[in-house]
Each structure stands twice: as C-alpha cells, then as structure tokens.
Amino acid sequence: MSAVEPIPTGNPWLEPPGAPLTRADLDRMPDDGRRHELVDGVLLVTPAPAIRHQIIAGNLNDVLRRACPAEFLVLFAPVDVVLAADTVLEPDLVVAPRDAFTERDLPGPPLLAVEVLSPSTRRFDVMVKFSRLEAAGCPAYWVVDPDTPSLIAWELQDGAYVQVAKATGDEAAHLTSPFEVTVVPADLLS
C-alpha cells in the first residue's frame, strides 16, 4: 500500500509562512494571468478585466497618448507601481516621466494613475488605491465608470485629493494635470 502525499498548505514561496508579503515575494509568484497587487503586505488578486473595461482603457490610452508631451510616457496595465516594499499597485493606466521608469516597474508614484472601475475592484479603486496614491504624492488620480459612463478626476492639493472634474456621458472633462487633455466619457465606449 502506498502512502498518500499530504496536500501542501499555504504559499510555498512565502517565507516565513504568514509573514506580510513584500515586492520580493510578489516577484516569485507564478504568472497566472490575474492581477496581483500588494497593499501593506496583503496580496490582492483580481480576475482579468471584462472586454468593456479593456475597450474603455484602450480608448483612454489612445486619448492620453495623442495629448502626451514627449518627455512623458503613457503605459497601459500591467505596470507595477512600487509605492513601498509592501505596496505595489497596477493601475489601468499610468503617466510618468520617461526617465522615471526602470526596465521592470515605476519606483514611486506616477504623475497620473487611472482606474476603470469593475464590479470586483470598484471599492478597492475608490477607497484603498485612492488613499495609497494620495499618501504617496501621486499628483492626479482618475476613475472611469463604464456603467454611467463617467469620469471623476482628483488632483493633489496640500497633500489631499480635491475633485477637479466630473463628466458624464457626452460632457467633456478638460484636464490639465499632468498635461492638457479633454476626455468625453461616452467616446471611450466606441
């Protein structure tokens, strides 16, 4: 009779078991096609976004790239934004100076982080990511809601985010940070 192998428990790449995760732990994880983010050492795993989410993110990427000055770079997820050893986020879109990126990530806050809301990440995007990016000094944070469609933009003023624009449907949001650009939420759906 052969012995039954025990089923491994826990995460074999985490040492010691139960310790808060770090960027090094995140780097050892297998690539499984899901989004992996760390907030204060806690791993957050979300499924791949829906097609509508990707259409909006792709169209907004196009709008930003057309308006983007040469010294900045607009990147589409996944791009790791390393805010601390235990906090690594993957916004849907980031804008930062070209020379701020390394070959593997953006060490520090971007000039702009954008999230397209999904049912599985909505609360995380408007609460946790908002507060972490604000605390890290990210000058601008936008969220796009595909259901409305709408865009809300905040800018950092005296260390706190202040709403500077809100546009719904065919309304235009005229934004200036990190560069001048106009976004019409309904146009992002086409």
PyMOL CGO cylinders between C-alpha atoms (Angstrom):
from pymol import cmd
from pymol.cgo import CYLINDER

trace = [
    CYLINDER, 0.00, 0.00, 0.00, 1.45, 3.40, -0.95, 0.3, 1, 1, 1, 1, 1, 1,
    CYLINDER, 1.45, 3.40, -0.95, 1.46, 6.39, 1.33, 0.3, 1, 1, 1, 1, 1, 1,
    CYLINDER, 1.46, 6.39, 1.33, -0.74, 9.33, 0.43, 0.3, 1, 1, 1, 1, 1, 1,
    CYLINDER, -0.74, 9.33, 0.43, 1.20, 12.54, -0.05, 0.3, 1, 1, 1, 1, 1, 1,
    CYLINDER, 1.20, 12.54, -0.05, -0.12, 15.37, 2.10, 0.3, 1, 1, 1, 1, 1, 1,
    CYLINDER, -0.12, 15.37, 2.10, -1.63, 18.28, 0.24, 0.3, 1, 1, 1, 1, 1, 1,
    CYLINDER, -1.63, 18.28, 0.24, 0.63, 21.30, 0.71, 0.3, 1, 1, 1, 1, 1, 1,
    CYLINDER, 0.63, 21.30, 0.71, -0.95, 24.18, 2.57, 0.3, 1, 1, 1, 1, 1, 1,
    CYLINDER, -0.95, 24.18, 2.57, -0.10, 27.84, 2.50, 0.3, 1, 1, 1, 1, 1, 1,
    CYLINDER, -0.10, 27.84, 2.50, 2.04, 29.54, -0.08, 0.3, 1, 1, 1, 1, 1, 1,
    CYLINDER, 2.04, 29.54, -0.08, 5.33, 27.75, -0.73, 0.3, 1, 1, 1, 1, 1, 1,
    CYLINDER, 5.33, 27.75, -0.73, 7.01, 30.96, -1.95, 0.3, 1, 1, 1, 1, 1, 1,
    CYLINDER, 7.01, 30.96, -1.95, 6.23, 32.86, 1.28, 0.3, 1, 1, 1, 1, 1, 1,
    CYLINDER, 6.23, 32.86, 1.28, 8.89, 32.71, 3.98, 0.3, 1, 1, 1, 1, 1, 1,
    CYLINDER, 8.89, 32.71, 3.98, 8.15, 32.61, 6.83, 0.3, 1, 1, 1, 1, 1, 1,
    CYLINDER, 8.15, 32.61, 6.83, 4.58, 31.43, 6.41, 0.3, 1, 1, 1, 1, 1, 1,
    CYLINDER, 4.58, 31.43, 6.41, 2.08, 34.08, 7.48, 0.3, 1, 1, 1, 1, 1, 1,
    CYLINDER, 2.08, 34.08, 7.48, 4.54, 36.98, 7.22, 0.3, 1, 1, 1, 1, 1, 1,
    CYLINDER, 4.54, 36.98, 7.22, 3.45, 40.13, 5.37, 0.3, 1, 1, 1, 1, 1, 1,
    CYLINDER, 3.45, 40.13, 5.37, 4.32, 39.94, 1.69, 0.3, 1, 1, 1, 1, 1, 1,
    CYLINDER, 4.32, 39.94, 1.69, 6.94, 42.14, 0.04, 0.3, 1, 1, 1, 1, 1, 1,
    CYLINDER, 6.94, 42.14, 0.04, 7.87, 43.02, -3.52, 0.3, 1, 1, 1, 1, 1, 1,
    CYLINDER, 7.87, 43.02, -3.52, 10.37, 40.14, -3.46, 0.3, 1, 1, 1, 1, 1, 1,
    CYLINDER, 10.37, 40.14, -3.46, 7.54, 37.68, -2.66, 0.3, 1, 1, 1, 1, 1, 1,
    CYLINDER, 7.54, 37.68, -2.66, 5.43, 39.15, -5.46, 0.3, 1, 1, 1, 1, 1, 1,
    CYLINDER, 5.43, 39.15, -5.46, 8.30, 38.63, -7.91, 0.3, 1, 1, 1, 1, 1, 1,
    CYLINDER, 8.30, 38.63, -7.91, 8.44, 34.90, -7.04, 0.3, 1, 1, 1, 1, 1, 1,
    CYLINDER, 8.44, 34.90, -7.04, 4.77, 34.29, -7.76, 0.3, 1, 1, 1, 1, 1, 1,
    CYLINDER, 4.77, 34.29, -7.76, 3.83, 32.37, -10.92, 0.3, 1, 1, 1, 1, 1, 1,
    CYLINDER, 3.83, 32.37, -10.92, 2.31, 34.32, -13.81, 0.3, 1, 1, 1, 1, 1, 1,
    CYLINDER, 2.31, 34.32, -13.81, -1.28, 33.06, -13.78, 0.3, 1, 1, 1, 1, 1, 1,
    CYLINDER, -1.28, 33.06, -13.78, -2.93, 35.77, -15.88, 0.3, 1, 1, 1, 1, 1, 1,
    CYLINDER, -2.93, 35.77, -15.88, -4.52, 37.54, -12.93, 0.3, 1, 1, 1, 1, 1, 1,
    CYLINDER, -4.52, 37.54, -12.93, -3.65, 40.95, -11.46, 0.3, 1, 1, 1, 1, 1, 1,
    CYLINDER, -3.65, 40.95, -11.46, -1.56, 40.72, -8.29, 0.3, 1, 1, 1, 1, 1, 1,
    CYLINDER, -1.56, 40.72, -8.29, -1.21, 43.80, -6.09, 0.3, 1, 1, 1, 1, 1, 1,
    CYLINDER, -1.21, 43.80, -6.09, 0.17, 44.35, -2.60, 0.3, 1, 1, 1, 1, 1, 1,
    CYLINDER, 0.17, 44.35, -2.60, -1.22, 46.78, -0.06, 0.3, 1, 1, 1, 1, 1, 1,
    CYLINDER, -1.22, 46.78, -0.06, 0.58, 46.91, 3.27, 0.3, 1, 1, 1, 1, 1, 1,
    CYLINDER, 0.58, 46.91, 3.27, 1.86, 43.37, 2.73, 0.3, 1, 1, 1, 1, 1, 1,
    CYLINDER, 1.86, 43.37, 2.73, -1.54, 41.89, 1.85, 0.3, 1, 1, 1, 1, 1, 1,
    CYLINDER, -1.54, 41.89, 1.85, -1.91, 40.20, -1.53, 0.3, 1, 1, 1, 1, 1, 1,
    CYLINDER, -1.91, 40.20, -1.53, -4.91, 41.20, -3.62, 0.3, 1, 1, 1, 1, 1, 1,
    CYLINDER, -4.91, 41.20, -3.62, -5.71, 39.04, -6.64, 0.3, 1, 1, 1, 1, 1, 1,
    CYLINDER, -5.71, 39.04, -6.64, -8.34, 40.03, -9.18, 0.3, 1, 1, 1, 1, 1, 1,
    CYLINDER, -8.34, 40.03, -9.18, -9.51, 38.35, -12.38, 0.3, 1, 1, 1, 1, 1, 1,
    CYLINDER, -9.51, 38.35, -12.38, -8.74, 39.65, -15.84, 0.3, 1, 1, 1, 1, 1, 1,
    CYLINDER, -8.74, 39.65, -15.84, -10.98, 42.62, -16.68, 0.3, 1, 1, 1, 1, 1, 1,
    CYLINDER, -10.98, 42.62, -16.68, -14.08, 42.38, -18.86, 0.3, 1, 1, 1, 1, 1, 1,
    CYLINDER, -14.08, 42.38, -18.86, -13.99, 43.33, -22.53, 0.3, 1, 1, 1, 1, 1, 1,
    CYLINDER, -13.99, 43.33, -22.53, -15.90, 46.61, -21.95, 0.3, 1, 1, 1, 1, 1, 1,
    CYLINDER, -15.90, 46.61, -21.95, -13.30, 47.59, -19.34, 0.3, 1, 1, 1, 1, 1, 1,
    CYLINDER, -13.30, 47.59, -19.34, -10.49, 46.91, -21.81, 0.3, 1, 1, 1, 1, 1, 1,
    CYLINDER, -10.49, 46.91, -21.81, -12.20, 48.88, -24.60, 0.3, 1, 1, 1, 1, 1, 1,
    CYLINDER, -12.20, 48.88, -24.60, -12.52, 51.92, -22.34, 0.3, 1, 1, 1, 1, 1, 1,
    CYLINDER, -12.52, 51.92, -22.34, -8.95, 51.60, -21.02, 0.3, 1, 1, 1, 1, 1, 1,
    CYLINDER, -8.95, 51.60, -21.02, -7.61, 51.20, -24.56, 0.3, 1, 1, 1, 1, 1, 1,
    CYLINDER, -7.61, 51.20, -24.56, -9.53, 54.20, -25.88, 0.3, 1, 1, 1, 1, 1, 1,
    CYLINDER, -9.53, 54.20, -25.88, -8.42, 56.35, -22.96, 0.3, 1, 1, 1, 1, 1, 1,
    CYLINDER, -8.42, 56.35, -22.96, -4.86, 55.19, -23.58, 0.3, 1, 1, 1, 1, 1, 1,
    CYLINDER, -4.86, 55.19, -23.58, -5.20, 56.48, -27.17, 0.3, 1, 1, 1, 1, 1, 1,
    CYLINDER, -5.20, 56.48, -27.17, -6.60, 59.85, -25.99, 0.3, 1, 1, 1, 1, 1, 1,
    CYLINDER, -6.60, 59.85, -25.99, -3.77, 60.28, -23.47, 0.3, 1, 1, 1, 1, 1, 1,
    CYLINDER, -3.77, 60.28, -23.47, -1.04, 59.24, -25.91, 0.3, 1, 1, 1, 1, 1, 1,
    CYLINDER, -1.04, 59.24, -25.91, -2.22, 61.76, -28.53, 0.3, 1, 1, 1, 1, 1, 1,
    CYLINDER, -2.22, 61.76, -28.53, -2.02, 64.59, -25.97, 0.3, 1, 1, 1, 1, 1, 1,
    CYLINDER, -2.02, 64.59, -25.97, 1.10, 63.40, -24.14, 0.3, 1, 1, 1, 1, 1, 1,
    CYLINDER, 1.10, 63.40, -24.14, 4.26, 65.55, -24.35, 0.3, 1, 1, 1, 1, 1, 1,
    CYLINDER, 4.26, 65.55, -24.35, 7.42, 63.70, -25.48, 0.3, 1, 1, 1, 1, 1, 1,
    CYLINDER, 7.42, 63.70, -25.48, 9.03, 63.79, -22.02, 0.3, 1, 1, 1, 1, 1, 1,
    CYLINDER, 9.03, 63.79, -22.02, 6.22, 61.67, -20.55, 0.3, 1, 1, 1, 1, 1, 1,
    CYLINDER, 6.22, 61.67, -20.55, 5.19, 58.07, -21.16, 0.3, 1, 1, 1, 1, 1, 1,
    CYLINDER, 5.19, 58.07, -21.16, 1.66, 56.65, -21.00, 0.3, 1, 1, 1, 1, 1, 1,
    CYLINDER, 1.66, 56.65, -21.00, 1.57, 52.94, -20.17, 0.3, 1, 1, 1, 1, 1, 1,
    CYLINDER, 1.57, 52.94, -20.17, -1.33, 50.50, -20.14, 0.3, 1, 1, 1, 1, 1, 1,
    CYLINDER, -1.33, 50.50, -20.14, -1.61, 47.81, -17.42, 0.3, 1, 1, 1, 1, 1, 1,
    CYLINDER, -1.61, 47.81, -17.42, 0.05, 45.74, -16.26, 0.3, 1, 1, 1, 1, 1, 1,
    CYLINDER, 0.05, 45.74, -16.26, 2.74, 48.07, -14.93, 0.3, 1, 1, 1, 1, 1, 1,
    CYLINDER, 2.74, 48.07, -14.93, 3.90, 47.73, -11.34, 0.3, 1, 1, 1, 1, 1, 1,
    CYLINDER, 3.90, 47.73, -11.34, 3.87, 51.00, -9.39, 0.3, 1, 1, 1, 1, 1, 1,
    CYLINDER, 3.87, 51.00, -9.39, 6.05, 50.42, -6.35, 0.3, 1, 1, 1, 1, 1, 1,
    CYLINDER, 6.05, 50.42, -6.35, 4.98, 52.74, -3.54, 0.3, 1, 1, 1, 1, 1, 1,
    CYLINDER, 4.98, 52.74, -3.54, 6.79, 50.81, -0.77, 0.3, 1, 1, 1, 1, 1, 1,
    CYLINDER, 6.79, 50.81, -0.77, 8.41, 47.41, -0.23, 0.3, 1, 1, 1, 1, 1, 1,
    CYLINDER, 8.41, 47.41, -0.23, 4.98, 46.11, 0.83, 0.3, 1, 1, 1, 1, 1, 1,
    CYLINDER, 4.98, 46.11, 0.83, 2.76, 48.15, -1.53, 0.3, 1, 1, 1, 1, 1, 1,
    CYLINDER, 2.76, 48.15, -1.53, 2.78, 47.51, -5.29, 0.3, 1, 1, 1, 1, 1, 1,
    CYLINDER, 2.78, 47.51, -5.29, -0.20, 48.65, -7.35, 0.3, 1, 1, 1, 1, 1, 1,
    CYLINDER, -0.20, 48.65, -7.35, -1.16, 48.08, -11.00, 0.3, 1, 1, 1, 1, 1, 1,
    CYLINDER, -1.16, 48.08, -11.00, -3.33, 50.97, -12.19, 0.3, 1, 1, 1, 1, 1, 1,
    CYLINDER, -3.33, 50.97, -12.19, -5.07, 50.53, -15.53, 0.3, 1, 1, 1, 1, 1, 1,
    CYLINDER, -5.07, 50.53, -15.53, -3.08, 53.47, -16.96, 0.3, 1, 1, 1, 1, 1, 1,
    CYLINDER, -3.08, 53.47, -16.96, -0.13, 55.46, -15.68, 0.3, 1, 1, 1, 1, 1, 1,
    CYLINDER, -0.13, 55.46, -15.68, 1.65, 58.58, -16.86, 0.3, 1, 1, 1, 1, 1, 1,
    CYLINDER, 1.65, 58.58, -16.86, 5.14, 59.45, -15.63, 0.3, 1, 1, 1, 1, 1, 1,
    CYLINDER, 5.14, 59.45, -15.63, 8.35, 61.00, -16.92, 0.3, 1, 1, 1, 1, 1, 1,
    CYLINDER, 8.35, 61.00, -16.92, 10.06, 58.59, -19.34, 0.3, 1, 1, 1, 1, 1, 1,
    CYLINDER, 10.06, 58.59, -19.34, 13.20, 58.50, -17.22, 0.3, 1, 1, 1, 1, 1, 1,
    CYLINDER, 13.20, 58.50, -17.22, 11.25, 57.57, -14.06, 0.3, 1, 1, 1, 1, 1, 1,
    CYLINDER, 11.25, 57.57, -14.06, 10.59, 54.00, -15.28, 0.3, 1, 1, 1, 1, 1, 1,
    CYLINDER, 10.59, 54.00, -15.28, 13.02, 51.14, -14.81, 0.3, 1, 1, 1, 1, 1, 1,
    CYLINDER, 13.02, 51.14, -14.81, 13.02, 48.10, -17.09, 0.3, 1, 1, 1, 1, 1, 1,
    CYLINDER, 13.02, 48.10, -17.09, 10.50, 46.39, -14.81, 0.3, 1, 1, 1, 1, 1, 1,
    CYLINDER, 10.50, 46.39, -14.81, 8.43, 48.99, -12.96, 0.3, 1, 1, 1, 1, 1, 1,
    CYLINDER, 8.43, 48.99, -12.96, 7.77, 52.54, -11.83, 0.3, 1, 1, 1, 1, 1, 1,
    CYLINDER, 7.77, 52.54, -11.83, 9.51, 53.02, -8.47, 0.3, 1, 1, 1, 1, 1, 1,
    CYLINDER, 9.51, 53.02, -8.47, 7.35, 55.68, -6.88, 0.3, 1, 1, 1, 1, 1, 1,
    CYLINDER, 7.35, 55.68, -6.88, 4.08, 57.36, -7.71, 0.3, 1, 1, 1, 1, 1, 1,
    CYLINDER, 4.08, 57.36, -7.71, 3.15, 58.29, -11.29, 0.3, 1, 1, 1, 1, 1, 1,
    CYLINDER, 3.15, 58.29, -11.29, 2.08, 61.78, -12.30, 0.3, 1, 1, 1, 1, 1, 1,
    CYLINDER, 2.08, 61.78, -12.30, -1.32, 60.29, -13.15, 0.3, 1, 1, 1, 1, 1, 1,
    CYLINDER, -1.32, 60.29, -13.15, -2.93, 56.97, -12.25, 0.3, 1, 1, 1, 1, 1, 1,
    CYLINDER, -2.93, 56.97, -12.25, -6.21, 55.93, -13.88, 0.3, 1, 1, 1, 1, 1, 1,
    CYLINDER, -6.21, 55.93, -13.88, -8.60, 53.15, -12.95, 0.3, 1, 1, 1, 1, 1, 1,
    CYLINDER, -8.60, 53.15, -12.95, -11.53, 51.88, -14.99, 0.3, 1, 1, 1, 1, 1, 1,
    CYLINDER, -11.53, 51.88, -14.99, -13.99, 50.56, -12.44, 0.3, 1, 1, 1, 1, 1, 1,
    CYLINDER, -13.99, 50.56, -12.44, -15.01, 46.90, -12.43, 0.3, 1, 1, 1, 1, 1, 1,
    CYLINDER, -15.01, 46.90, -12.43, -17.55, 45.22, -10.14, 0.3, 1, 1, 1, 1, 1, 1,
    CYLINDER, -17.55, 45.22, -10.14, -14.78, 43.22, -8.44, 0.3, 1, 1, 1, 1, 1, 1,
    CYLINDER, -14.78, 43.22, -8.44, -12.47, 46.22, -7.86, 0.3, 1, 1, 1, 1, 1, 1,
    CYLINDER, -12.47, 46.22, -7.86, -14.76, 49.26, -7.54, 0.3, 1, 1, 1, 1, 1, 1,
    CYLINDER, -14.76, 49.26, -7.54, -14.47, 49.72, -3.77, 0.3, 1, 1, 1, 1, 1, 1,
    CYLINDER, -14.47, 49.72, -3.77, -10.75, 48.95, -3.80, 0.3, 1, 1, 1, 1, 1, 1,
    CYLINDER, -10.75, 48.95, -3.80, -10.12, 51.51, -6.56, 0.3, 1, 1, 1, 1, 1, 1,
    CYLINDER, -10.12, 51.51, -6.56, -12.10, 54.37, -4.98, 0.3, 1, 1, 1, 1, 1, 1,
    CYLINDER, -12.10, 54.37, -4.98, -11.01, 53.75, -1.41, 0.3, 1, 1, 1, 1, 1, 1,
    CYLINDER, -11.01, 53.75, -1.41, -7.74, 51.86, -0.98, 0.3, 1, 1, 1, 1, 1, 1,
    CYLINDER, -7.74, 51.86, -0.98, -5.92, 52.84, -4.18, 0.3, 1, 1, 1, 1, 1, 1,
    CYLINDER, -5.92, 52.84, -4.18, -7.19, 56.39, -3.83, 0.3, 1, 1, 1, 1, 1, 1,
    CYLINDER, -7.19, 56.39, -3.83, -5.75, 56.70, -0.31, 0.3, 1, 1, 1, 1, 1, 1,
    CYLINDER, -5.75, 56.70, -0.31, -2.45, 54.94, -1.09, 0.3, 1, 1, 1, 1, 1, 1,
    CYLINDER, -2.45, 54.94, -1.09, -1.80, 57.07, -4.16, 0.3, 1, 1, 1, 1, 1, 1,
    CYLINDER, -1.80, 57.07, -4.16, -2.80, 60.22, -2.29, 0.3, 1, 1, 1, 1, 1, 1,
    CYLINDER, -2.80, 60.22, -2.29, -0.43, 59.38, 0.60, 0.3, 1, 1, 1, 1, 1, 1,
    CYLINDER, -0.43, 59.38, 0.60, 2.38, 58.60, -1.86, 0.3, 1, 1, 1, 1, 1, 1,
    CYLINDER, 2.38, 58.60, -1.86, 2.02, 62.01, -3.51, 0.3, 1, 1, 1, 1, 1, 1,
    CYLINDER, 2.02, 62.01, -3.51, 0.57, 60.97, -6.90, 0.3, 1, 1, 1, 1, 1, 1,
    CYLINDER, 0.57, 60.97, -6.90, -0.45, 64.38, -8.35, 0.3, 1, 1, 1, 1, 1, 1,
    CYLINDER, -0.45, 64.38, -8.35, -3.54, 63.17, -10.24, 0.3, 1, 1, 1, 1, 1, 1,
    CYLINDER, -3.54, 63.17, -10.24, -5.94, 60.23, -9.94, 0.3, 1, 1, 1, 1, 1, 1,
    CYLINDER, -5.94, 60.23, -9.94, -8.89, 59.50, -12.24, 0.3, 1, 1, 1, 1, 1, 1,
    CYLINDER, -8.89, 59.50, -12.24, -11.60, 56.85, -12.19, 0.3, 1, 1, 1, 1, 1, 1,
    CYLINDER, -11.60, 56.85, -12.19, -13.80, 55.99, -15.14, 0.3, 1, 1, 1, 1, 1, 1,
    CYLINDER, -13.80, 55.99, -15.14, -17.12, 54.26, -14.52, 0.3, 1, 1, 1, 1, 1, 1,
    CYLINDER, -17.12, 54.26, -14.52, -18.17, 52.22, -17.58, 0.3, 1, 1, 1, 1, 1, 1,
    CYLINDER, -18.17, 52.22, -17.58, -21.73, 51.81, -16.29, 0.3, 1, 1, 1, 1, 1, 1,
    CYLINDER, -21.73, 51.81, -16.29, -22.60, 55.52, -16.40, 0.3, 1, 1, 1, 1, 1, 1,
    CYLINDER, -22.60, 55.52, -16.40, -20.21, 56.29, -18.36, 0.3, 1, 1, 1, 1, 1, 1,
    CYLINDER, -20.21, 56.29, -18.36, -18.42, 58.95, -16.30, 0.3, 1, 1, 1, 1, 1, 1,
    CYLINDER, -18.42, 58.95, -16.30, -15.03, 60.23, -15.28, 0.3, 1, 1, 1, 1, 1, 1,
    CYLINDER, -15.03, 60.23, -15.28, -14.03, 61.77, -11.96, 0.3, 1, 1, 1, 1, 1, 1,
    CYLINDER, -14.03, 61.77, -11.96, -10.62, 63.43, -11.65, 0.3, 1, 1, 1, 1, 1, 1,
    CYLINDER, -10.62, 63.43, -11.65, -8.81, 64.45, -8.49, 0.3, 1, 1, 1, 1, 1, 1,
    CYLINDER, -8.81, 64.45, -8.49, -5.62, 66.45, -8.07, 0.3, 1, 1, 1, 1, 1, 1,
    CYLINDER, -5.62, 66.45, -8.07, -3.35, 66.64, -5.07, 0.3, 1, 1, 1, 1, 1, 1,
    CYLINDER, -3.35, 66.64, -5.07, -3.61, 69.98, -3.28, 0.3, 1, 1, 1, 1, 1, 1,
    CYLINDER, -3.61, 69.98, -3.28, -1.84, 70.50, 0.05, 0.3, 1, 1, 1, 1, 1, 1,
    CYLINDER, -1.84, 70.50, 0.05, -1.38, 66.74, 0.44, 0.3, 1, 1, 1, 1, 1, 1,
    CYLINDER, -1.38, 66.74, 0.44, -5.02, 65.78, -0.18, 0.3, 1, 1, 1, 1, 1, 1,
    CYLINDER, -5.02, 65.78, -0.18, -7.02, 64.91, -3.28, 0.3, 1, 1, 1, 1, 1, 1,
    CYLINDER, -7.02, 64.91, -3.28, -9.54, 67.51, -4.39, 0.3, 1, 1, 1, 1, 1, 1,
    CYLINDER, -9.54, 67.51, -4.39, -12.07, 66.73, -7.13, 0.3, 1, 1, 1, 1, 1, 1,
    CYLINDER, -12.07, 66.73, -7.13, -11.26, 68.93, -10.13, 0.3, 1, 1, 1, 1, 1, 1,
    CYLINDER, -11.26, 68.93, -10.13, -13.59, 67.47, -12.76, 0.3, 1, 1, 1, 1, 1, 1,
    CYLINDER, -13.59, 67.47, -12.76, -16.58, 65.22, -13.20, 0.3, 1, 1, 1, 1, 1, 1,
    CYLINDER, -16.58, 65.22, -13.20, -18.06, 64.44, -16.60, 0.3, 1, 1, 1, 1, 1, 1,
    CYLINDER, -18.06, 64.44, -16.60, -20.90, 62.10, -17.50, 0.3, 1, 1, 1, 1, 1, 1,
    CYLINDER, -20.90, 62.10, -17.50, -21.93, 60.81, -20.91, 0.3, 1, 1, 1, 1, 1, 1,
    CYLINDER, -21.93, 60.81, -20.91, -21.28, 63.41, -23.62, 0.3, 1, 1, 1, 1, 1, 1,
    CYLINDER, -21.28, 63.41, -23.62, -19.94, 66.04, -21.20, 0.3, 1, 1, 1, 1, 1, 1,
    CYLINDER, -19.94, 66.04, -21.20, -16.29, 66.94, -21.68, 0.3, 1, 1, 1, 1, 1, 1,
    CYLINDER, -16.29, 66.94, -21.68, -13.73, 66.94, -18.86, 0.3, 1, 1, 1, 1, 1, 1,
    CYLINDER, -13.73, 66.94, -18.86, -10.99, 69.47, -19.59, 0.3, 1, 1, 1, 1, 1, 1,
    CYLINDER, -10.99, 69.47, -19.59, -7.98, 68.38, -17.54, 0.3, 1, 1, 1, 1, 1, 1,
    CYLINDER, -7.98, 68.38, -17.54, -4.54, 69.93, -17.08, 0.3, 1, 1, 1, 1, 1, 1,
    CYLINDER, -4.54, 69.93, -17.08, -2.59, 67.52, -14.90, 0.3, 1, 1, 1, 1, 1, 1,
    CYLINDER, -2.59, 67.52, -14.90, -0.15, 66.11, -15.90, 0.3, 1, 1, 1, 1, 1, 1,
    CYLINDER, -0.15, 66.11, -15.90, -0.85, 67.79, -19.27, 0.3, 1, 1, 1, 1, 1, 1,
    CYLINDER, -0.85, 67.79, -19.27, -3.81, 69.31, -21.06, 0.3, 1, 1, 1, 1, 1, 1,
    CYLINDER, -3.81, 69.31, -21.06, -6.29, 66.79, -22.39, 0.3, 1, 1, 1, 1, 1, 1,
    CYLINDER, -6.29, 66.79, -22.39, -10.05, 66.63, -22.94, 0.3, 1, 1, 1, 1, 1, 1,
    CYLINDER, -10.05, 66.63, -22.94, -11.94, 63.42, -22.19, 0.3, 1, 1, 1, 1, 1, 1,
    CYLINDER, -11.94, 63.42, -22.19, -15.56, 62.68, -23.12, 0.3, 1, 1, 1, 1, 1, 1,
    CYLINDER, -15.56, 62.68, -23.12, -16.64, 59.53, -21.23, 0.3, 1, 1, 1, 1, 1, 1,
    CYLINDER, -16.64, 59.53, -21.23, -19.21, 58.39, -23.83, 0.3, 1, 1, 1, 1, 1, 1,
    CYLINDER, -19.21, 58.39, -23.83, -16.50, 58.47, -26.53, 0.3, 1, 1, 1, 1, 1, 1,
    CYLINDER, -16.50, 58.47, -26.53, -14.47, 55.92, -24.56, 0.3, 1, 1, 1, 1, 1, 1,
    CYLINDER, -14.47, 55.92, -24.56, -17.12, 53.24, -25.23, 0.3, 1, 1, 1, 1, 1, 1,
    CYLINDER, -17.12, 53.24, -25.23, -16.75, 53.23, -29.01, 0.3, 1, 1, 1, 1, 1, 1,
]
cmd.load_cgo(trace, "trace")
